[in-house]
Amino acid sequence: SDEVGCPVVFGSCSFEQNGRLCNWTNPVGPNNIFWRRWRGITSSGFTGPRFDHTFSNTTGHYMYIETSGTVIKFGDTAQLIGPQLVKPIGNCSMSFWYHSYGATSGNITVYRNDTAGKTMLWRKTKGDLGQTWHRGVVQVGATAPYNMIIEGSKGSSFTGDLAVDDILFTQGCANTITPTACYAHQFQCTNKQCIWGVYRCDGVNDCGDNSDEQNCPPTPTATPAPAPPGSYPDSSMNCTFEGDSLCLWTNNKTDNVLGRDWTFSDRSTPSQFTGPTTGHGGVGNYIYVETSDLPGGTVTELYSKRVYYAGPKCKFSFWYHMYGQDIGDLYVMIRYTDSGAYGPIWKKSGPQGNVWLNGIANMPELSNTSYTVVVRHVHLDKGGFRGDVALDDFSFSDCSPSLPPPRCPVAQFQCPDSSCIDPLRVCDYTLDCNSGYDELDSQCSRIDGRCDFETSLCGYTQLTSDDINWSVGRGISAISSTAPQIDHTTMSKDGHYLFIQADRVHSPGDVASIATPYMQPPYAACYVSFCYHMYGNELGKLTVAVFTNNESKSAFSRSGNQGDQWVCQKVQLNSYATGDFQVIFSANRGSGVKDEIALDDVSFSQGCAGFATTPAPTATPVFSAPCNFEKGLCAWTNSFHNQLDWDLQKGPSPSSNTGPGTDHTTGSSLGQYVYLETSLGSVGQYAILQSPTITPSAQGCSFTFWYHMFGTTVGSLEVATQVSTPGATPTSAFLLTGSQGNFWQKAVVTMPSTGPTYQIAVKGTRGVSYTGDIALDDFTFGSCPTQ
């Protein structure tokens, strides 16, 4: 009875609400370790909970760290980060329940994070505490705004799953002081706390004071209308994989090695005693994961498009084949867009026989957040080549929901809950409708010039009239503390953005410029929206200009420190765009060596007229020209799927007994080259440098480059060609492994003379330690026309 009727203090969480984390976040840590929302037993034996603490059954949820697999290393840590709180009004403590069962369980540590840094308040040292939940209590002791961090670390093996549940703050933690203003995608409660905007008016008290459920639009009484096509699982997500097509599904390459995806086949897999001999039904294509030489615990995922709703009887039907003594786990999961949390809805483990079987997964009925369907394969921890898992014939049924009827004025956009927003807020990469419906892919993907930089540069061109290029970055690989730790699109460490590097290679005042494709003159009010991150004390300037009629006109600029946050901006273009035009984003490097400017989520409003037919500007890079890296990466780009990156360098690389002392072009410490820094990352991680698209030449095409591979733990250097045909695997044209001596060496590789267009991928793979730096310089080509 002492727990009945108590008000819930903001930050408390049982992890039971529709995949939500109560404004806690679970960023991905080193080697893909992170806290994940789960229910029931974990995937490894002899470790982890059997049920949650809240309900003590297999339907209740908790957060846990999965420690199986060879990718996650001993000592890797994952953080569960609490929401920003302000100075408590009284005696404040946080209680929680934790679970540490397994012979190799690691540490659980609780920190308070404030302006003075992180302070450790509590620690459970490594060791097995049995198959039971234990209660922990910490005195917060905050005298300034703060947030709590729960950190778990991997032990020496896979029997070390850690879990937490039922985080509870006492009444003394309630606060009345106004914190920093909320982000644009958040809602500020009456108690001044910030919650995700998608939780406003959804029937759940997320603020703690119920202010997020007050003054909501009235519920319409008219007859509901059908949901628009594309907003829910429908026939567009069905797939038979014929014609080597994934339909609207995509391989998630974040954790995959080059070419190791869900792969097409219409016959037996290459390995004996595993996999099917043909597709479901006896003919046709299927997709499978080839497990030969695949490290144990490797994750391979297939993602659906993003959807927002599902009817109460929505089902996902698919056929699976799991035959072989090394079969691992197959999951169907829901990945919630707002929190990034995963929720399993179907699972099979181990061999199921040499037969195709039908799987049925019930889709969640959601209207308050969007989600992606994820089909995940996890290879057996011990590895093994007889573990090929195959899929075929995806179909969805009974998924159409009903939505409220229209009630907004004609000039406004109606959200599914009948609230109305300005049309300029549609497709601007900010979730303004509670459900995120204003960012629906089916309507936003039609907007020309829109780019989130997740898979490509979207036709944007790096100008050669500047000094350096914009680089593609991710929070997970950010070196500088002032660089964005998450992107704006996905709000995760794995999401991509553009940034200008601030380092000792580039000089203060150096400019990087990137231009959109040419756009037609606007026919109505035309705005470009974008988000920028400018954090640091010695920053330069971000400028947005409109290039039209051979003249560049500045439309927006920002200088100096704007805080450790993404700031989104809209700029009207009508007065500048008097003819066909480009928008050019330029960043000037400041005087600091760690202060970086970043850009993400560019889009155009509906009053913009779309792409023009004007030829590209003469400043567009010419690929057939040589690249000596003196002014950047030229037309080459770091792959969006990299785990590490190729970086520019002058003089010796930072690590001793590895890497070159000079570049190849000038033979001095003043010249630049690109290199793979192996004091970062772990064994097997890689960086890929990609060329633009190349059309095969009947006259023959050669690619010449200089490489430097020196050190006792050098990994490998590979050059491959990747054709543009969907589902095709890369073709290796050059491969070297280990140290090749402390000097620059020349290589010449012959490129394809026939067939489809292709790209060159130069892949460097890290060895077992830091003495394995690989460097490249002086790229040249012969008879390689560009597309």
N, C-alpha and C positions, 0 to 999 in steps of 0.2 A: 504493500500500500504506500510505502514511502516513495515509490516511483510513479505513482498515478497522478496525472494532472499537472506534472511539472512542465513549465515552458522550456522549449528547446533553445539553447543558446547557439547563436550562429557559429558554424564551424564543426558542430557535432555531426556525426554521421554513422549510420548503420549499413550504408552501401546497398540499400534495398530499392531505391527509387529509379526504375526504368533505366538502368545503366549509368545513373548519375553518381558523381563522387562528392556531392555536397560542396562544390566549389574548391575541393582539393584537386590537385593535378598530379598526373603520373608520367612525367617526361621519360623518354627512352634514354637509358644510360649507356655506358660503354658496352660494345658487343651485343647490343639489343637486349640488355637486362632491364626490366621495368616491373613495377607493381601492376598486376592485372586483376580485374574484378572476376570472381569465380564463384561457383557453387558446387557442392558435392566433393568428391575426392579429386586430388590433383593427378596429373598424368603419369607421375613416377611412383613406383612401389616403395614401401617402407619409409615414407616421408609425407609431410603435409597433412592437413586436416581431413577428416571424413565428412564434416558438416560445419556450418557456420556457428557463431556464438549466439547471435540474436535469437534464432528460432531452434537451434540445435537439431536441424534437419537438412536434407539435401536440396531443399528449394531456397533456403536462405543464402545470402551472398556475403562474401568477405573479399579482402585484397590479399594477394600472395605473390611471391617471387618464384618463378619456375627456374630451377637450377640445373636441369638436365641439358645435355648437348655439349658439344666440344667448342662451340663458338664463345659461350660465356666462360670467362676465366676466373680462377681462384682470386678472391679479393675484389672482384667487380662489385660496384654498389649501385643500388637503385633508390631513388628518393620519392617519397610521397609528400608533396608540398602543400601545406595548408593555406587557406585564404588569408589575405592581409587583415589583421586585427589591430585595434588601437588600445591604448593604455587601459587596463582593467579598472573597474570602479570599486573592487573589493578584493577579498582573498580569492585568488584564481588558480585552479588546478585543472589539469587535463588527465582523464583516465582513459584507458584503452585495454583491449584484450589482445593478447599475442599468442602465437602457436609456433613452437620450435621443436618439431619431431623429426628425427633423422640423425644418423651417425655422424654426418658431416655438416651439421647446421652451423651457419655463420653468425655474425653479430646482428643485433637490432639496436639502433641508437636513436635517441630522441634529442633534437636540437631546438633551441629558440634562436630565431634569426631576426636581428634588428639592426639599427644603424651602427652598432659596435661590431657587427659580424655574427658568426655562429657561436653559440654557447652550448656545450653538451650538458644536458640535464639528467640523462638516464642511459644506461646501457645494459643489455643482456649479452653477455659474452658467449662466444661460440660453444656449442654443446647441445646434446639431446636432452630435452626436458619432458619427453614422453608424449603420448597421443592424447593431449588434453589442452584446453585453453587456460591461460594464466592472465591475471589482472596486473596491469602496471599503472602507477599514478606518479605524475610529476607536478611539482609546484612551478608555475610558469614564471613568476617573479619579474614580470615585465614592467619597466618604467617608461616605456616609449612604444610607438607602434611596432608591431612584430608579426611574424607568422611562425608556425611550428613545422618542423621537418622530421619525418620518420624515415630512417635510412636502414636498409637491409643489405648485407653483404653475402656473397657466395662463399661457401666453404670449399673444401678440397675435392668434392665429388658431387654426384647428382642427388644424393640422399640428404639434401639440405634445404628443402622448400620452407620458406618462412611466411607467416600470415599474420594479419591484424584485422580487427573488427571492432565495432561499437566504440568509436571515439566520442568522448563526452566532455564538454567544458562545463564547469560549475557556474552558478549564477553570478559569482563575483567577476567572471570574465566578460559579462555583458558590458557594453560600452555605449557612450553617448557622444563622444568626441568625433567631429567630422574628419574623416580621413581624406587622402588625396582623391580628386575626382575620379569617377569610374571611367573605364575605357568606353569607346563608342559602342562596342558590341555588348556592353553590360548595362544592367539596370541598378540604380541606386535606391536602396530600401530607405524607409523612414528612419531606421536606426543607423543609417549612413553606411551600411555594408554594401558591397558590390556583388551581384550575382549575374550569371549568364543571362543575356536578354531573352533567350528562348524559354526561360523558366517563368516569364511574366504571364500572368493570367492563364495558367495551365491547370489550376485546381490543386496545386501542391504548395504548402507553406515553406518556401525555400529561404525567405528572409529571417524567419524566426518570429517576426512581429506581424506576419501575414500581410504586410503592405504590398507585396508583389501580387496579391490576389484581390486588391481593392481597386475601385474605380475602373473596372474592366468593362469592355463593350458588352451591351446586353446580348443575350443569346437569341438569335433569330427564331421566329416561330413559323416561318414559311417553309415550304417543302424543300428539303436539301437537294442540291444539284450534284451531278457526277463530278468526281475529281478529274482534272485535266489529264490527258494521256502523258505518260512520262514521269508523273509525280509518284507513281506507285509501281510495284513489281507487275509487269505485264508481258505480253508476248514478245516485246522487243528484247527481253532478257532471256528468252528461250534460245537454245543453241544446240545444234547437232555436230558442230565442229567440222562440217564438210567444207571443202575448198580451202583448207588450212586457215579457217577464220575463227577467231575467238568471239565474234559478234560484238556485243557491248561489254565484254569482260576483258580485263587486262592483267597481265602478269605484274606482280609487285616485285620490282627489281632491287629494292632497298637492301635486301640481305642475300641476294643471289649472286653467284659468280657469273662471269661472262658466258652466256649461252645456257645456263642451268635454270631453265624455267619449266612450266608446264609445256610439254612438247607434243607436236602432232605425230600420229602414226596411223597406218591402216593395215598393219601386219604385226608380227611378233616383235616384242622389244628385243634389244640386242643381247640381253643376258638370258641364260637358260634357267629353267625352273622358277620363273617369276613373270608376271605380267600377262596380258591377254594375247591372243593370236590375231584378233580382229576387233572391230568395234561392236558395240551392243547391237544385237539383232543379226550378227554374223557377217555384216558387210560395213564398209565405210570407215570414216575417220573416228578417232578418239584422241584424248590428250592424256599424257602420263608424265610421271617424274622418274627420270633415269637415276638410279641410286648407285651405279658403279662409281667407285672412288668418291662418293659423296660423304663428307664428314658426318659422324653421328650427331643427331640433334639439329641438323640443318632444317630451316623452315622454308617452305615454298608456298606462296600464296597466290590465289586468283581473286581479283576484286571485281565486283559488279559496279554498275553506275550507281550514283547516289539517288536514293528514293526517300520519300517523305511520309508516306502513308501506307497502310495495308488494311484490307478488309478483315473482319474477325475470323474468316475461314481460309485465309490465304495460306497456300502450301507451295513449297519448293520441292519438286520431284527431280531426281537425278539417278543415274546408274553408276555404280562403282565396282571396281575389280581390285581385290587385295589378296594376291596369291604369292607366296614365297616365305621362306623361313625368317627373313629379316624385315618383315613388314612392320612399320611403325604405327603412327596415329593419323587418322583423317577426321577433321572437324568441319562443321559448318558453323560459322560464327556471325554475329552482328557487330559491326564497328560503328559506335555512335559518333556522329560528326562533331558534336559540341565538346565532348570530353575526351575523345580518342579511346575510350574504354571498349573492351571486347566482351561480348556475352555469348557463350557457347549455346547452340540450340540443337546440336546433333553431334554424335561422336562414335567412331568405331576404332578399335585397336587390335593389332595382331592379324595373323592370317585368317581369311574368311573363305578360302577354297578357290579353286580354279574355275570361277563362274562369275558372270555379271549379276549383281544384286541391285534391287531398287531401294533407294533411300528417300525418306519423306521428312522434311523439316518444316515445322509450323512457324510462319513468320510472325513477329510481334506486331500488334496493332498499335501504331504510334501516330501522334499528331503534334507532338511537342518538340521533336528533334528529328533531324534526318539521319539516315544510316546507310551503310554499305554492307552488302552480303559478301562474306569472305569464306572461301573454301581453302582450308589450310592443311598441308601435309607436313608432319614432323617425322623425320627419319629416325629409325631406331637408334638409341643412344650408343650402342656398341658398333653401329655402322653395319655394313654388309651389302653385297651387290644384289642379293635376292630379295629386294624390297620394293620393286616397282609397283606403284599405285596408279590406277587409271580411272578416268571419268568420261561419261558420255551422256548425251540427250538430257540437257537441262530444260525444265519447263516449270512455269508458274501458273497457278489456277486459283480462281475465286478471290482475287486480290483487290478488286475495285472497291474503294470506300465511297462514302458520300460526304459532300462538303456543304456548308451553309450557303444560302442563295446570295446573290449580289445585293449590296446596300450602300456602296460607296458612290460618291459623285463621279461623273464620267471622267473628270480630269485626274482622278486619283486611282491608285492601285489597291485592290482589295486582297488582304491576307486571308488565309483559310478560317481564322477565328472571327472574320468580318471586320477587323480593324483596317484602317485605311492609311496608306503612306504616300508620300510624294513620289511620282514616277522616277525622279532623278535618283532615288535611293534603290531602284531595282537594278540588279546585276552590277553592283559596285563592290562586291566581295565582302560586304558587311551584312550580317543577318539582322534585318529590321523587322520582318515578320517573326512571330514567336516560333514558328516551325522552320524558319529559314527558307520559306517558299519563294521569297523574292529573289533567291539565288539559284533557282531550279535550273539544272543543266539544259533541259529541253528548250528553255527560252533564252538563256544566257549564251549558250554555245553558238548562237547565230550572229552574235555581235562581232563585227570585224574589228581587229586590233586588240581584242581582249587577251590578256596573258597573265597567268599566275606563275610562270617559269618552273612549273613542276616537271615537265617532260621535254621542253624545248624553249627556244627564244621566240617562237611564234612568228617567224619571219622578220623580226627586228634585226637591224644591221649595226654592227660596231663600226663607227666611222674611223677612217684612217687619217683624217686631218687632225686628230687629237694626239695625246701623248701615250695613253695606256688604254686598256680595255676594261669594261665591266667584267667581273668574274661571277660565276654561279657559286653560291654558298649554301650551307646548311648549319643549323645550330649545333648538330652533333659533331661537326668537324671544325667549329669556330675555334681559333687559337687565341685571338684577342678577347679580353674581358669586356671590351666595349662593343664588340660585334653582336648582332642579334643572336640570342640563344634559342629563339624559335622564329619560324616564319609567320607571316600574317595569314596566309591562306588556311593552313591546317592547324595553326597554333601549336606546332610540335617541333621537336628537334630534327625530325626527318624531312620537314618541308623545305622547299627551295626558295631562294631569293637572289637578287643581284646585289653585288656590293663592289666598292672600289677599295682595293687593298691599301692600307696605310702601313708601310714597312720601310726598311732601310734601302730597298731596291729602288723605289720611286722617290722623286724629289717633291718638296713642297711646291704647290701650284700646278703640278701635273693634272691634266684634265682627261676624264673618260667620258665619251659621248656615245649614246645608242639611240637609234631612230626607229620609229614605227614605220610600217609600210605607208605608202602614199594613200591619203584619204581624199574623198570628194568634198567639195565645199558643203557646209551644213545646210540643211533645208529647214531646220527649226533650231530651238535652243540646244546647243551642242556643248557638252562638258566632257573633259577627260578626268577620270578619277584615278588616284594612285595612293599608295601608302609608303611612307618613308621612315627610316630609323636613323637618328643622328645623336649619338651618345659619346661624349668625351669632351675634354677641356681644350683640345687644340684642333677642332674640326675645321674643314674648309666650307664650301658652299654647294648647295644643290640648286640647279637651275632647270626650269622647264621652258623650252622655247618652241615656237611654231615657225617652221621653215616653209615659206610659200613665195612664189614669184621670184625665186633666187635671192630671197632675203630672209634673215632669221630675226624673229621678234621675241623678246623675253616676255613670258606670260606669268612666271612665278619664280621666286627664289627664297631660299632659307639658308641662314648661316648660324654656326655655333651650336652649342649643346641644347638639344630638345628633350633630353631625358631618355632613360632606358625603356622605351616604349615605341610601338608602332603608331604613327600619326597618319590619319587618312585625310586627303585633300581633294577638293573638286575645283577645277579651273574652267571657266567658260571660254570657248575658243572662237566664237562668232566674229568678234572684232578683229581677230588676227588672221583667220583663215579665209582670205578673200579669193583664193583659188585652190587648186589641188594642194594639199599640204601634208607635212610630216610633223609629228611631235617628237622633239629631241630632248632626252633626259641627260644632263651633264652634271658631273660631280668634280669639284676641285679638291685635290688632296691638301689637307691642312699640314701643320708643322709637327703634329704628333705622330709617333711611329706605331701607335696602336688604335688610333681613333679612326673609325670607318663609317662610311655613309652607305646605306642599303636602300633598295627599292623593291617593291612587290605589288602585285595585284593591280595592274593597269587595266582600265576598261573605259568604254565610251558610252554616252547616253543615247537614247533612242532618237534624238534630234540630229545625230551625226549620220552622214549619208553612206558610210561604209567605204570599202577600198576603191581607189581610183585605178585607171589604166595607165597613168603616167609612168614612164620608165623609172627604174631605181636611180638614186643619185649617183653621180660619178665617183663619190667618195666611198661607195661600196667596196669592201675588200676584194681584191683579185686573188683567187686561190692559187693559181698557177705561179704566182710570184714566190720567191723563196722567203723563208722566215728564219731570221737569226735571233729572234726574241729580244732584240734591243729595245723595241717599243711595245712589248707585250706578247700576247699569244697569237697575233695576226688573226687569221680566220679560224684558228683551232679553238676548241672549247673543252673544258673539263666535262666529262660525262655526268649527266644528271643522276647516274646510278653509282657514282663513286663512293667508296668507303674512305679513301684518302684522296688527295689532290696533287696534281703537278703544280709546283710553285716556282716563281721566278727567283733567281739568285744571282748575286755578284760575288766573286771571290770564292773562298772555301765554303763548303756547307758547314752548318753549325757543329756537327758531330766530328770527333777526332777519328783518325785512321779509316776514313771512308770518304767518298765523294771527290770531285775534282778540286784543284786549287784555283783554276782560271776557267774562263769559257773557252770554246774552240775558235770562235770567230776572230777575236782579237788576241787571244793568248795572254790576256792580262786580267787583273782583278777588277777592271772597269767594265768589261763586257758581261752580258747577261746570258744565262741559259735557264732551262727548266729542270727541276729535279724532284725526286720522290724522297721526302724526309722520313726516315724509318725510325727515328726516336719516338715518333707518334704511332698509334695504332697497335695492332697485334699481328702475329704470324698469319699469313694468308690473305690479309686485307690488301686491296689493290686501288690503283688510280688509272683511269683511262683518259687519254687525250684523243679527241675525235676531230676528224677533218669535216669540211662541208661535203655535200653530196657530189659524187663524181660520176660522169658518164663514161662507160668503157670506150677506149680508143682503139680502132683497128690498127693504127700505127704503132701500138704498144705504149704502155705508160709505166714509167719507173718512179720509184720513191726512194730518194737518197737521204740519209740522216747520219749524224755522228752520235755515238753513245759512249758513256763512261760508267763502268760497273766495277767498283773497287771496294773491298771490305770482306771481312771473314764471314759475314752472314748475309751476303747478297742473295736476294730471292731470284726472280726471273723477269725477263723483258720479252714481250711478245708483240708482234705486229700482225693484225688480222684484218680481213675485209668483211664488212657486214652489208649484205645486199638489202635492198629496200623491200623485198618480198616478205609479207607477213609470215611469221613463224620460222623463217630461215635462221639457221645457226651460223655463227662467224666461221670463216675459213682462215686457218692460221697460215701465215706466209713466212714467218721468221720467229725463232725462239732461241733464247740463250738463258742459261741458268748458272748462278754462282759468279764468283769474282773473275773478271777478265783482265785484270791488271790496272795499274794506276796511270792510265793514259787514255786519250780519246781515240776511238776507232770508227772506221767508216763502214756503213752497211748500205747495200743497194737491193731493193725488193721490187720484183716485177708485179705489176697490178693486172687485173683482168682486162682482156681485150674485147670480150663479148659478154652478153648477158645483161641483166638489169643494172640500174644505177646502184652505187654502193658508197660506203664511207670507210675510211681507214681508221682503225682503232689501235693506238699504241698503249699497251697495258703493262704497267710495272707492278709487280707483286712483292710485298714485304716479306723478308726472311724472318728468322727467329729472334733477331735482336737489332740494336740501333746501328751496328756497323754494316749497313747494307744499302746506303744511298745509291740511287741510280739517276744519271743525268743524261739530258738530250740537248742537241744544238744543231743548227744549220740544216734545216729541212729544205730540200729542193725537189723539183718534179720535172718530168719530161713527157710532153704530149698528154696532159691530163686536163681535158676541157671540163668546165664546171657546168652544173645545171642551174 
